[in-house]
Amino acid sequence: MTPDEFVVTPYEVRGRIDYIRLREMFGTQALTNELLARLHSLTGGELSPLLTRGVYFSHRDLGWVLDQFAKNSPFFLYSGRGPSGPLHTSHLVPFELCQWLQQRLGVRMFIQITDDEKFWARPGLSREQTAYWGLENLYDLLALGFDPKRTHVFFDSRSISALYPLAVRVARKVPYSTVKAVFGFKPSTNIGLVFYTALQTVPCFWPSWAEGRSVPCLIPCGIDQDPHFRVTRDLAESLGYPKPALLHSQMIPGLLGDAAMSTTGDREENALFLNDSPKTVEKKVRQAFTGGRTTVEEQRRLGATPEICSVWALWRTRFAKSETEFQEVTRDCRSGALLCGDCKSKVLERVHAFYREHAAAREKVKDWAESTIITAAPKPL
Amino acid sequence: MTPDEFVVTPYEVRGRIDYIRLREMFGTQALTNELLARLHSLTGGELSPLLTRGVYFSHRDLGWVLDQFAKNSPFFLYSGRGPSGPLHTSHLVPFELCQWLQQRLGVRMFIQITDDEKFWARPGLSREQTAYWGLENLYDLLALGFDPKRTHVFFDSRSISALYPLAVRVARKVPYSTVKAVFGFKPSTNIGLVFYTALQTVPCFWPSWAEGRSVPCLIPCGIDQDPHFRVTRDLAESLGYPKPALLHSQMIPGLLGDAAMSTTGDREENALFLNDSPKTVEKKVRQAFTGGRTTVEEQRRLGATPEICSVWALWRTRFAKSETEFQEVTRDCRSGALLCGDCKSKVLERVHAFYREHAAAREKVKDWAESTIITAAPKPL
């Protein structure tokens, strides 16, 4: 692999990703300033830092979703989580954008907790574990500030009655050859995983099905997840539902310098888990890969490279409190004025504060988390 | 295909079947007189005509199930129906044996109505149709005389909450390669059908799972269905459940002389549907293929061949009221004393009477049919 090469699939992310080329390869649209300006005006003059800082950079049909919103046909948001263990901070990226959109636009949020799928995907996990992490993860997600009245959860194993009637219709439209091609399934892949894409598609159509009218859906997700929803988009119209729109984020680099903050393959040090102790957080950030130089002298003289730095990614996605601060950190990093050790100390304060606030918010959602889980189908067929 | 050749798979039955060879090919056991004698003694001196007349001829682990029964660990019965349309008389064969066993031994019966699977398997059927036929078929089955207190129904789309937790565990044990080999799936097969075998396996283990102890299962079915349950048997022990035992029937020949009473491919005349009018029944039986000779004179002289006769199959499976009558019909057919026209007139009286009685019984079960449908899981995982 030359430095120019990269791989982005739902199963693998590696190399230095050229996001413009990737967008062209995937055939998605650029998240233009014009679209951001429309969102800015719809939200009464605000934009999430995840939008202004280029974390979200690509989309499918966002313009249509905003058109519909302007015509009094509001979209709903959909995102999901495969509960294989504790969440790490980059898992929050789609949910933080969802929460931001929900708060500004008053739209509904549907969260899918795929405790069945993770059991099928990870031979080492027990059903007890995926169910346990499903609830733990749900608390973390709801604690981001979702509105209890507008947030609905499909906790797969507990919501199967609500999901199944529509999943049956979806499944008939999906030949094995399609999931084999999109997900790279092998003869040894279990039949649960083969079926799963039907259940993952259901939330995209569920409100339309339940309400008997066309309800637009917007899915913020990492660009690596785009292939999943191409399957959904391809079959939407044949079932009489609108294609879900997508808003794609870049991959969030891991603390070890990986292209993505994945911890698959025992790379725990690559991510900040929400259940990490302050000591562990401190240790991971201190050891984190940066875009710094090999000596202080060199860094003072030549500056560092924020774009490849996992600590800069923390500032960028969450911890810079204002646009001004984010620009300052970026400028001082690049100029050599801010050394990596000091930068890490600064971001650690923010990380510790976030963990404290998050833990408090998390306790509060436990009162109402269960009430968000959908357990009954709106209609029998 | 020479006259000696035959094919028996879950998708195709053709040729003159040599059941002894088939049993050897499938690796199943003969239903011996010794086993029948044990059943005879357990039921207090009775045997179903389906057992005495050789309709059931093969098994897997029946001896073990009877051992367990004798040790106060009664088995339950399991059979299913894919509701693609009205039932015909040969669909009743496994259920009639089940009802007979339930009445004599007081055992539980689990019926699975696979309205999801039939929707996946038959592109021409709507969900409304498979759900409609599911309920209609259930009335017909319960009307055979099942005990409301000991009969439980998995109506897939309505029982999914009860089935899914166990289906999730089963599905992880079944690689795509297995279902591809057993069911002959192609790349174009939809992912619903690929998944389905997990749901078909669940009832075999459900009582063991629900009760946290090993509950033996006995499945009466056509020999063509044996490959389905080989998958189930192969994974049973790895999930901690006993292998289901099987009791195999021969194929019931169709009225048109086909090896099996299948009506797939617009062969309506091949079967007596339970919703056929008396006139239609009369017409189908009058046109039915027999083992008779080309002229009356020849038949009087040489006799007919009951083994290849679809009308003899009616006497054999249901309509001969006693062993004596069955032997008489068989003997008089073979000797030439009973001509096909007269034989058809005699059996038609019985068929008409059965339809009348069945219709009355069917009305009565509607009061309690819904109460047999299991809608909740006994435990969350």
Chai-1 contact restraints between the chains, C-beta under 6 A:
chainA,res_idxA,chainB,res_idxB,connection_type,confidence,min_distance_angstrom,max_distance_angstrom,comment,restraint_id
A,D116,B,V168,contact,1.0,0.0,6.0,A-B,restraint_1
A,W120,B,R172,contact,1.0,0.0,6.0,A-B,restraint_2
A,R127,B,L381,contact,1.0,0.0,6.0,A-B,restraint_3
A,A131,B,L381,contact,1.0,0.0,6.0,A-B,restraint_4
A,I160,B,I160,contact,1.0,0.0,6.0,A-B,restraint_5
A,I160,B,S161,contact,1.0,0.0,6.0,A-B,restraint_6
A,I160,B,Y164,contact,1.0,0.0,6.0,A-B,restraint_7
A,S161,B,I160,contact,1.0,0.0,6.0,A-B,restraint_8
A,S161,B,S161,contact,1.0,0.0,6.0,A-B,restraint_9
A,Y164,B,I160,contact,1.0,0.0,6.0,A-B,restraint_10
A,V168,B,D116,contact,1.0,0.0,6.0,A-B,restraint_11
A,A171,B,N190,contact,1.0,0.0,6.0,A-B,restraint_12
A,A171,B,I191,contact,1.0,0.0,6.0,A-B,restraint_13
A,A171,B,G192,contact,1.0,0.0,6.0,A-B,restraint_14
A,R172,B,W120,contact,1.0,0.0,6.0,A-B,restraint_15
A,R172,B,N190,contact,1.0,0.0,6.0,A-B,restraint_16
A,R172,B,G192,contact,1.0,0.0,6.0,A-B,restraint_17
A,V174,B,N190,contact,1.0,0.0,6.0,A-B,restraint_18
A,V174,B,I191,contact,1.0,0.0,6.0,A-B,restraint_19
A,P175,B,S188,contact,1.0,0.0,6.0,A-B,restraint_20
A,P175,B,N190,contact,1.0,0.0,6.0,A-B,restraint_21
A,Y176,B,P187,contact,1.0,0.0,6.0,A-B,restraint_22
A,Y176,B,T189,contact,1.0,0.0,6.0,A-B,restraint_23
A,Y176,B,I191,contact,1.0,0.0,6.0,A-B,restraint_24
A,Y176,B,V194,contact,1.0,0.0,6.0,A-B,restraint_25
A,S177,B,P187,contact,1.0,0.0,6.0,A-B,restraint_26
A,V179,B,I191,contact,1.0,0.0,6.0,A-B,restraint_27
A,P187,B,Y176,contact,1.0,0.0,6.0,A-B,restraint_28
A,P187,B,S177,contact,1.0,0.0,6.0,A-B,restraint_29
A,S188,B,P175,contact,1.0,0.0,6.0,A-B,restraint_30
A,T189,B,Y176,contact,1.0,0.0,6.0,A-B,restraint_31
A,N190,B,A171,contact,1.0,0.0,6.0,A-B,restraint_32
A,N190,B,R172,contact,1.0,0.0,6.0,A-B,restraint_33
A,N190,B,V174,contact,1.0,0.0,6.0,A-B,restraint_34
A,N190,B,P175,contact,1.0,0.0,6.0,A-B,restraint_35
A,I191,B,A171,contact,1.0,0.0,6.0,A-B,restraint_36
A,I191,B,V174,contact,1.0,0.0,6.0,A-B,restraint_37
A,I191,B,V179,contact,1.0,0.0,6.0,A-B,restraint_38
A,I191,B,V194,contact,1.0,0.0,6.0,A-B,restraint_39
A,I191,B,F195,contact,1.0,0.0,6.0,A-B,restraint_40
A,G192,B,A171,contact,1.0,0.0,6.0,A-B,restraint_41
A,G192,B,R172,contact,1.0,0.0,6.0,A-B,restraint_42
A,V194,B,Y176,contact,1.0,0.0,6.0,A-B,restraint_43
A,V194,B,I191,contact,1.0,0.0,6.0,A-B,restraint_44
A,V194,B,V194,contact,1.0,0.0,6.0,A-B,restraint_45
A,F195,B,I191,contact,1.0,0.0,6.0,A-B,restraint_46
A,F195,B,F195,contact,1.0,0.0,6.0,A-B,restraint_47
A,L381,B,R127,contact,1.0,0.0,6.0,A-B,restraint_48
A,L381,B,A131,contact,1.0,0.0,6.0,A-B,restraint_49
